[in-house]
Amino acid sequence: MARCRFKIKKIYIESFHKDPKKADTYTQRAVKAAQSLSLDLVYDYKEADVAVLFLRPESGDYFNATPGLLELEICENKTNIAMNGDSYTETTVSNLNRYFEIADYMHANNGKVVTSINITLPWILGNVENVSDVLIAGYDTLEKAQLEVMIGAHKPHGKLPITLPKNSQVIAVDEFGKCVTCNDVPGYDKDKYLREGMTYAYEDAAGNEYKLNFGLTD
């Protein structure tokens, strides 16, 4: 969603997933991709100039019901309330504290953070976007292809096929199952149906709204 406006020197790579074992597998694949491109790879983020962090969140699946609604926040052990009033915890990405630990260290030491998030659902990105110098939207995109764009081998391009919500309040559902907006209204048009003063799409510090068709053209 944003161009890399800095040169990638020493690079650290790690993937995050709801399943830590899958995260390790994705990390190994990303590392092999970086090695095939002859990048200056380091295996301790404290030695890196740039940390490239791949987030692959998951919420529910096709075969198992969730205790409540699909969770769209990037979270770990978040307490939610089911429709029957029972509380439960939800995780979309495991080891999330480590992700923020790496981001904080990089920024405290003049490093940069590139976050690639796999857009399988309209994720709420507030706590991820604001710690990222570059944010990339992937759609099960191979790590090698993304790294080639980061190092300038290909020009970045692409647009969001969906609108990403600002926060959980704009998609809230009450105890009667009624959503704060009409469910059959697409995200890019929901502002017309929200309470006065509320807007649906996520907006970053630069004023970019993450609506349908937001992105890069070159």
Buried (B, 14 or more C-beta within 10 A) or exposed (E): BBEBEEEBEBBBBBBBBBEEEBBEEBBEBBBEBBEEBEBEBBEEBEEBBBBBBBBBBBBBEEEEEBBBBEBBBBBBEBEBEEEEEEEEEBBBBBBBEBBEEBBEBBBEEEBBBBBBBBBEBBBBBBEBBEBBBBBBBBEEBEBBEBBBBBBEEEEBEBEBEBBBBBBBEBBEBEEEEEBBBEEEBEBBBBBEEBEEEBEBBBBBEEEBBBBBEBBBEE
